[in-house]
Amino acid sequence: MKRILEKSWIRIPLLVVATVLLITVGLGVTDAALFTNKIHKGVEIGGIPMGGKTRAEAIKDIDKLADVLESKPIVIGYQDRTWSASPGGLNARVDREKTARKAFSIGRRGDTAEIIKERLNLWFKKKDVKPIFNRDRNKLDVFMSNIAKDVDKPFVDATIKVAGDDRIVVTSSEKGRKVDKKVLSLEMLEASASRGPRRIDLPVRIVEPDIHEDDLSVTKEVVKQMIKAPVTIRYKEESWSITQKQIIDWISFNKTRIRDSWKLDVNLDRDKVASYLKKITATVATEPKDAKFDVKGDVVVIVPSQAGLKVDIERAITGVNDACKLAEERYVMLSTEVVEPKLTTEDAQRMGIKEKISSYATYFNPRQASRVNNIKTLARALDGIIIAPGEVFSFNGKIGPRSASKGYEEAMAIINGELVPTLGGGICQVATTLFNTIFFGGYEVVERHNHSLFISHYPTGRDATVSYGGPDLKFKNNSPTHVLIKAWATSSSITINFYSTNQGIKVEYSTSAPSNFKNYPVKYINDPTLPRGVTKVRDKGVAGRDITVYRTITKNGAVVKKDRFFSRYKPQTAVIIVGTG
């Protein structure tokens, strides 16, 4: 009998468990059937029941809710100030799809046990889903920044000032305030999803100053020490005094950070101290002088270089700053150093610039004032140029653009075979003179261009034309010593000389007879201001031709090079004015 009773007690709990399981499964099946493809019972969006609705049906209700949420203003208050803006005004919009998906996902997330638990809870306790907003971050930032402009207040550090009667005054620090934009952004998002009151207390942080009055006790003592007496600067037998008033005027404070704390450093203003030191040491410091080449006839005399003396201003500034903080020995000894010139006498001697190697002069009409000006301007630019052994000299590279800012004026020049007014006209007179100096010096010609038209007053076949950005004149210093260019111009001539070391070079040349003649065309221009039948030659015609110049270079009697320079000149049109009056 006892055994039968024991078996009965075992079967009862099993039956209970089975019954509960059956009921749970049944409820689960019923729940799933009721809310298939529908939002679960108990789910709300912004307080609006959504249980039993499909996502499409929910979106219609969300549309109505969005109209309310997007248009209702949010009021932000701080003290006696208020600011307001609606979510729609800030371009924040309810995302209908995302909000409906989020509501639909309630009771469908996690593993089976979590889903069953969440669904059972929804029968007894509601779950509100907040609408999801898509926000325009830029508009929100602008809105919050405008509030911050009205509210933010920078903190004020305590600092030190020296009053007119030499009293040291510590000024008070002040706390600052700053709008917490991160918190404000979250609170505005929270308020945007609410249909209830939408007032927010502006989140403001109090900002402590970095430096308080108590932090300046040591700095105050340093300032007191700095202004208590003058500082003396000494150099040999000379001395200068920096007065207490100057020290007060030069005191400079610098806020610095050490790990998590700040302090106020005090020193003298470096620029002001430097300016004073440079002024008082002007008689001590001397500029170095480079060696110079002084031409005496056909020889060159080297004017010796001179070393300069430089005061170590940076070291003196540090010394003055340190001396100000001392109780005794408030003086600074100036330090100096010798400054070598860029070109020493020894360097100049090694360059080998000793004597005249070649020279050439050309002549021009002194009545053409602008052309004369350009020639003189260019002669000054060329004068003194030194070319190292192996270096290639470029006319355009050295002289650069011929501009009005450099002093060049408009004068006649050959452009595309015609004489026209051009800024820098007359430059080719200098180029031709330079080419012939190169030619008779025996130097290697790298680039040379003849004029497009034959010009009778230039040496036959030995003219040269240049144009910035176009034809250039280049030569290589193929000698073992440097070459010094000296150029000078009068109102009617320009002379260019080369100075170096005589290498025993001699130059001989010959010029071919003109060939390939081309007759010049004639152009007639009617002029009603001249009597009929009267003619006047405006431009003379010049026939086109080919000319070749041959150069032979010898060194100590032996031929080292032969080269040729070919020039082809186009015919120049004759222009005749015919009277028709």
C-alpha positions in Angstrom: 0.0 0.0 0.0 2.8 2.3 0.9 4.5 1.7 -2.5 1.3 2.6 -4.3 1.0 5.9 -2.4 4.7 6.8 -3.2 4.0 6.3 -7.0 0.9 8.5 -6.8 2.9 11.3 -5.3 5.5 11.1 -8.1 2.8 11.2 -10.8 1.1 14.3 -9.5 4.1 16.8 -10.1 4.7 15.2 -13.5 1.1 15.9 -14.4 1.4 19.5 -13.2 4.5 20.1 -15.2 3.0 18.5 -18.3 -0.1 20.6 -17.9 1.9 23.8 -17.5 3.9 23.0 -20.6 0.9 22.3 -22.6 -0.8 25.6 -21.5 2.5 27.5 -22.2 2.9 26.0 -25.7 -0.8 26.6 -26.3 -0.5 30.2 -25.3 2.6 30.6 -27.4 0.9 29.1 -30.4 -2.1 31.4 -29.9 0.1 34.5 -29.3 2.1 33.7 -32.5 -1.1 33.2 -34.5 -2.7 36.4 -33.2 0.4 38.6 -34.0 1.8 37.0 -37.1 3.2 39.9 -39.3 1.7 42.3 -36.7 3.1 44.4 -33.9 2.7 42.7 -30.6 0.1 43.6 -28.0 1.3 46.1 -25.4 3.7 47.9 -27.8 3.2 51.7 -28.1 4.9 54.4 -30.2 4.9 57.8 -28.4 2.0 56.6 -26.2 -0.1 55.5 -29.2 -1.1 51.7 -29.0 0.2 49.7 -31.9 -0.6 46.2 -30.9 -2.2 44.1 -33.7 -1.2 46.5 -36.4 0.9 45.7 -39.4 3.9 47.9 -40.2 2.1 49.7 -43.0 -0.8 50.5 -40.6 1.7 51.6 -38.0 3.4 54.0 -40.5 0.1 55.8 -41.1 -0.3 56.4 -37.3 3.4 57.4 -37.1 2.7 60.0 -39.9 0.1 61.7 -37.8 2.4 61.6 -34.7 5.3 62.9 -36.7 3.3 66.0 -37.7 2.8 66.8 -34.1 6.3 66.0 -32.9 8.1 67.8 -35.7 6.1 71.0 -35.4 5.9 71.4 -31.6 8.6 73.8 -30.4 11.2 72.8 -27.8 11.9 75.7 -25.3 15.3 75.9 -23.7 15.6 78.2 -20.6 18.5 79.7 -18.7 18.1 82.3 -16.0 15.9 85.0 -17.7 16.7 83.9 -21.3 14.8 81.4 -23.5 15.4 79.9 -26.9 13.0 77.8 -28.9 13.1 75.7 -32.1 10.9 72.9 -33.5 12.5 69.7 -34.7 11.2 70.4 -38.2 12.8 73.8 -38.0 16.1 72.2 -37.3 15.5 69.7 -40.2 15.0 66.8 -37.8 12.5 64.3 -39.2 10.9 61.2 -37.8 12.1 58.1 -39.7 8.8 56.3 -40.2 10.3 53.0 -41.5 12.9 52.7 -38.8 10.4 53.5 -36.0 7.9 51.0 -37.4 10.6 48.3 -37.7 11.7 48.9 -34.1 8.2 48.5 -32.8 7.7 45.4 -34.9 10.9 43.9 -33.5 9.6 43.9 -29.9 8.9 40.3 -28.9 11.0 39.0 -31.8 14.6 39.5 -30.5 17.0 37.1 -28.8 16.7 33.4 -28.3 13.4 31.4 -27.9 13.3 31.8 -24.1 13.9 35.6 -24.3 11.2 36.0 -27.0 8.6 34.0 -24.9 9.5 36.0 -21.8 9.2 39.4 -23.6 5.9 38.4 -25.2 4.4 37.2 -21.9 5.4 40.5 -20.2 3.8 42.5 -23.0 0.4 41.0 -22.0 0.7 42.6 -18.6 3.1 45.6 -19.0 3.1 48.1 -21.9 6.4 48.9 -23.9 6.7 52.4 -25.3 8.9 52.9 -28.4 10.4 56.4 -28.9 10.2 57.7 -32.5 13.5 57.6 -34.3 14.7 60.9 -35.7 17.0 61.7 -38.6 18.8 64.9 -37.6 20.6 67.6 -39.6 23.8 67.8 -37.5 24.9 71.1 -39.0 21.7 72.9 -38.3 21.6 71.6 -34.7 25.2 72.7 -34.2 24.5 76.2 -35.5 21.4 76.4 -33.2 23.4 75.3 -30.1 26.4 77.5 -31.1 24.1 80.6 -31.2 22.9 79.8 -27.7 26.5 79.3 -26.5 27.5 82.7 -27.9 24.9 84.3 -25.6 25.7 82.1 -22.5 29.4 81.1 -22.7 31.7 83.2 -20.6 35.5 82.6 -20.6 37.2 82.2 -17.3 39.7 84.8 -16.1 43.0 83.7 -14.7 44.5 85.6 -11.8 47.5 87.6 -12.9 50.1 90.1 -11.8 50.5 93.8 -12.7 53.0 96.4 -11.6 51.3 99.6 -10.7 52.7 103.1 -11.5 54.2 103.4 -8.0 56.0 100.1 -8.4 53.4 98.2 -6.3 52.8 94.6 -7.3 49.1 93.9 -7.7 47.5 90.4 -8.0 44.3 90.6 -10.0 41.4 88.3 -9.1 40.4 85.3 -11.0 36.8 84.7 -12.3 35.0 81.5 -13.0 33.6 80.9 -16.5 30.7 79.0 -17.9 30.1 76.8 -21.0 27.1 75.3 -22.6 27.3 71.5 -22.5 26.4 70.8 -26.1 26.7 67.1 -25.8 24.1 66.9 -23.0 21.9 69.6 -24.7 21.9 67.5 -27.9 20.7 64.4 -26.1 18.1 66.3 -24.1 16.7 67.9 -27.3 16.5 64.4 -28.9 14.6 63.1 -25.9 12.3 66.1 -26.0 11.7 65.7 -29.7 10.1 62.3 -29.1 7.8 63.5 -26.4 4.2 64.7 -26.9 4.2 66.3 -23.4 5.8 69.5 -22.2 9.0 70.3 -24.0 11.0 72.6 -21.8 14.6 72.0 -21.1 16.9 73.7 -18.5 20.0 74.6 -20.4 22.9 72.4 -19.3 25.7 74.8 -18.3 29.1 73.8 -16.8 31.0 76.1 -14.5 34.6 76.4 -15.7 37.2 77.0 -13.1 40.2 79.3 -14.0 43.5 77.6 -14.5 45.3 80.0 -12.2 43.9 81.3 -8.8 45.3 84.1 -6.7 46.9 81.6 -4.3 48.9 80.1 -7.2 50.8 83.4 -7.7 52.7 83.8 -4.4 56.0 82.5 -5.8 55.6 84.5 -9.1 54.9 87.7 -7.1 58.2 87.3 -5.2 60.1 86.8 -8.5 58.6 90.0 -9.9 59.6 91.9 -6.7 63.2 90.7 -7.1 63.3 91.6 -10.8 62.3 95.2 -10.4 64.2 96.1 -7.3 67.4 97.4 -9.0 69.0 98.1 -12.4 71.0 95.6 -14.4 74.4 96.5 -15.9 75.7 95.3 -19.3 79.5 95.2 -19.8 81.9 94.9 -22.7 85.6 95.5 -22.3 85.8 99.1 -21.0 82.2 100.0 -21.9 79.0 99.6 -19.8 75.3 100.3 -20.1 72.5 100.3 -17.5 69.0 98.8 -17.9 66.9 100.9 -15.5 64.1 99.6 -13.1 61.6 101.4 -15.3 62.8 99.6 -18.4 62.6 96.3 -16.6 59.0 97.0 -15.5 58.1 97.9 -19.1 59.8 94.7 -20.4 58.2 92.2 -17.9 56.3 89.5 -19.7 54.1 86.7 -18.3 53.7 83.4 -19.9 51.1 80.8 -18.9 52.5 77.3 -19.0 51.2 73.8 -18.2 53.0 71.2 -16.1 51.1 67.9 -16.2 47.6 68.8 -14.9 48.4 72.2 -13.4 49.1 75.6 -14.7 51.5 78.3 -13.6 52.5 81.8 -14.6 56.1 82.2 -15.7 57.7 85.7 -15.6 60.6 86.8 -17.8 61.5 89.8 -19.9 60.1 90.3 -23.3 62.8 88.9 -25.7 62.0 91.2 -28.6 62.2 94.3 -26.4 65.4 93.2 -24.8 66.9 92.3 -28.2 65.9 95.7 -29.7 67.7 97.5 -26.8 70.8 95.3 -27.0 71.1 95.8 -30.8 70.9 99.5 -30.3 73.5 99.8 -27.6 75.9 97.4 -29.3 75.8 99.0 -32.7 79.3 100.4 -32.2 80.6 97.0 -31.0 79.3 94.9 -33.9 80.8 95.3 -37.4 79.7 93.8 -40.7 82.2 91.6 -42.5 83.5 92.9 -45.9 84.0 90.6 -48.8 87.2 90.7 -50.9 86.7 92.8 -54.0 88.2 92.9 -57.5 89.4 96.3 -58.5 90.2 96.7 -62.2 93.3 98.8 -62.9 93.6 99.0 -66.7 94.3 95.5 -67.9 95.1 94.0 -64.5 93.0 93.2 -61.5 93.9 94.1 -57.9 92.2 92.3 -55.0 90.9 94.6 -52.2 91.4 92.5 -49.1 88.4 91.2 -47.1 87.7 92.1 -43.5 86.3 89.9 -40.8 83.3 91.2 -38.8 82.3 91.0 -35.2 79.0 89.8 -34.0 77.4 90.2 -30.6 75.8 87.0 -29.3 72.4 88.7 -28.7 70.6 85.5 -27.8 73.1 84.7 -25.0 72.9 88.3 -23.8 69.0 88.2 -23.6 69.3 85.1 -21.5 71.9 86.7 -19.3 69.8 89.9 -18.7 66.8 87.7 -17.9 68.8 85.7 -15.4 70.5 88.7 -13.8 67.2 90.4 -13.1 66.3 87.6 -10.8 69.5 87.8 -8.7 69.8 89.6 -5.5 73.5 90.4 -6.1 75.8 90.6 -9.1 73.1 92.0 -11.4 75.3 92.4 -14.4 75.9 90.7 -17.8 79.1 90.3 -19.8 78.6 90.6 -23.6 80.0 87.7 -25.7 81.2 88.3 -29.3 82.3 86.1 -32.1 84.3 86.7 -35.3 82.2 86.6 -38.5 84.1 85.6 -41.6 83.2 87.3 -45.0 81.6 85.2 -47.7 84.5 85.8 -50.0 87.9 86.0 -48.2 91.1 87.4 -49.6 92.5 83.8 -49.9 89.3 82.6 -51.8 89.5 85.6 -54.2 93.2 84.8 -54.9 92.4 81.2 -55.7 89.8 82.2 -58.2 92.5 83.3 -60.6 91.0 86.6 -61.7 94.1 88.5 -62.6 94.1 90.1 -66.0 92.0 91.1 -69.0 91.3 88.2 -71.4 89.0 89.7 -74.0 87.1 92.9 -74.7 84.6 94.3 -77.1 82.7 97.5 -77.7 79.8 98.5 -79.9 78.3 101.9 -80.6 74.8 103.3 -81.0 72.8 106.5 -81.6 72.9 108.7 -78.4 69.6 110.5 -79.4 67.5 107.4 -78.7 67.1 108.1 -75.0 65.0 105.1 -74.1 67.3 102.7 -75.9 70.3 104.3 -74.2 68.6 103.9 -70.8 68.0 100.2 -71.4 71.6 99.6 -72.5 72.9 101.3 -69.3 70.5 99.4 -67.1 71.6 96.1 -68.5 75.3 97.0 -68.3 74.9 97.6 -64.6 73.1 94.2 -64.2 76.0 92.4 -66.0 78.8 94.3 -64.2 80.5 92.2 -61.5 79.1 88.8 -62.4 81.6 86.0 -61.8 81.4 82.6 -63.6 83.0 79.6 -62.0 85.1 77.0 -64.0 82.7 74.6 -65.8 79.7 76.9 -65.2 77.3 77.7 -68.1 76.3 81.4 -68.1 72.7 82.1 -69.3 71.9 85.7 -70.4 68.2 85.2 -69.6 68.9 83.2 -66.5 71.2 85.8 -65.0 69.3 89.0 -66.1 65.8 87.7 -65.7 62.7 89.5 -67.2 63.1 93.0 -68.5 60.4 94.9 -66.6 59.5 98.5 -65.9 60.1 97.8 -62.2 63.8 97.2 -63.0 64.0 100.5 -64.9 63.6 99.3 -68.5 61.7 101.5 -70.9 60.0 101.0 -74.3 62.3 101.2 -77.3 62.4 99.9 -80.9 63.2 96.1 -81.2 62.9 93.5 -84.0 59.8 91.3 -83.3 58.7 88.8 -85.9 60.9 90.5 -88.6 59.5 94.1 -87.9 60.8 97.0 -85.8 58.2 97.7 -83.1 58.3 99.5 -79.7 59.1 96.9 -77.0 59.8 97.1 -73.2 63.6 96.6 -73.0 64.4 97.5 -76.6 68.1 97.8 -77.2 69.0 94.6 -75.2 70.3 93.0 -78.3 73.0 95.7 -78.5 74.3 94.4 -75.2 73.9 90.7 -76.2 75.9 91.3 -79.4 78.7 93.0 -77.5 78.7 90.2 -74.9 78.8 87.5 -77.7 81.9 89.1 -79.3 83.6 89.2 -75.9 82.9 85.5 -75.5 84.0 84.9 -79.1 87.4 86.6 -78.8 88.0 85.1 -75.3 87.9 81.6 -76.9 85.1 80.4 -74.6 82.7 77.6 -75.6 79.4 79.0 -77.1 76.5 76.9 -75.9 73.6 78.8 -77.5 73.5 81.8 -79.8 70.8 83.2 -82.2 71.3 85.8 -84.9 68.7 88.5 -85.6 66.0 87.8 -88.1 67.1 90.8 -90.1 70.6 91.9 -91.2 71.8 94.9 -89.3 74.7 96.6 -90.9 76.1 98.4 -87.9 76.7 95.0 -86.0 79.8 93.0 -86.8 79.0 90.9 -89.9 77.7 87.4 -88.9 78.6 88.0 -85.2 75.4 89.5 -83.9 73.2 87.9 -81.1 69.6 88.3 -80.2 67.9 87.4 -76.9 64.3 87.5 -75.6 63.2 86.4 -72.1 61.3 83.1 -72.5 62.7 82.8 -76.1 66.2 82.9 -77.7 69.0 82.9 -75.1 72.8 83.5 -75.2 74.8 80.9 -73.3 78.4 80.1 -72.9 80.5 77.8 -70.8 83.6 78.8 -68.8 85.8 76.0 -70.2 88.9 77.4 -68.5 90.3 76.3 -65.1 89.9 79.8 -63.5 86.9 82.0 -62.7 85.8 84.8 -65.2 84.8 88.3 -64.0 82.5 90.3 -66.3 82.9 94.1 -66.2 80.5 96.1 -68.3 80.0 99.9 -68.6 78.0 102.1 -71.0 78.2 105.7 -72.1 75.5 107.6 -74.0 76.9 106.2 -77.3 78.8 102.9 -76.5 78.9 99.8 -74.4 82.1 97.9 -73.5 82.3 94.5 -72.0 85.6 93.0 -70.7 86.4 89.5 -69.3 89.1 89.1 -66.6 90.7 85.8 -65.6 94.1 84.1 -66.0 95.7 84.1 -69.4 95.9 80.5 -70.6 97.8 81.3 -73.8 94.6 81.3 -75.9 94.5 83.1 -79.3 91.5 83.5 -81.6 91.5 83.9 -85.4 88.4 84.1 -87.5 87.2 84.5 -91.1 83.8 85.6 -92.5 82.3 84.1 -95.7 81.0 86.3 -98.4 77.2 86.8 -98.2 75.2 84.1 -100.1 71.7 83.0 -100.8 70.6 86.6 -101.5 66.8 87.3 -101.3 65.5 90.6 -102.7 63.4 92.6 -100.3 59.7 93.2 -101.0 58.3 96.7 -101.3 55.2 97.9 -99.5 53.4 101.1 -100.6 51.2 103.1 -98.3 49.0 105.9 -99.5 49.1 109.2 -97.6 46.6 111.9 -98.4 48.6 114.5 -96.4 51.4 114.4 -99.0 51.0 116.0 -102.4 50.2 113.7 -105.2 53.3 112.2 -106.9 55.5 112.8 -103.9 57.1 109.7 -102.3 59.0 109.2 -99.1 61.0 106.1 -97.9 59.8 105.2 -94.4 61.8 102.0 -94.0 64.8 101.0 -96.2 64.7 97.5 -97.6 67.5 95.1 -96.8 68.1 92.0 -98.8 68.1 88.6 -97.1 71.4 86.6 -97.0 73.4 83.8 -95.4 76.7 84.4 -93.6 79.1 82.0 -91.9 81.8 83.0 -89.5 84.7 80.5 -88.8 86.7 80.6 -85.6 90.0 78.9 -84.9 91.2 78.7 -81.3 94.9 78.0 -80.5 96.6 77.4 -77.1 100.3 78.1 -76.9 100.4 77.8 -80.7 98.5 74.5 -81.0 94.9 74.4 -82.5 92.5 73.3 -79.8 89.2 74.0 -81.5 87.5 75.1 -84.8 83.9 76.1 -84.9 81.5 77.9 -87.2 78.6 80.3 -86.6 75.9 80.3 -89.3 73.4 83.2 -89.7 70.5 83.4 -92.0 68.8 86.8 -92.3 65.4 87.3 -93.8 64.8 90.2 -96.2 63.5 93.4 -94.6 60.5 95.0 -96.4 60.9 98.5 -97.8 58.1 100.8 -96.9 57.4 103.7 -99.2 54.8 106.4 -98.5 53.0 107.6 -101.6 51.3 111.0 -101.6 47.7 111.1 -102.8 46.7 114.6 -101.7 
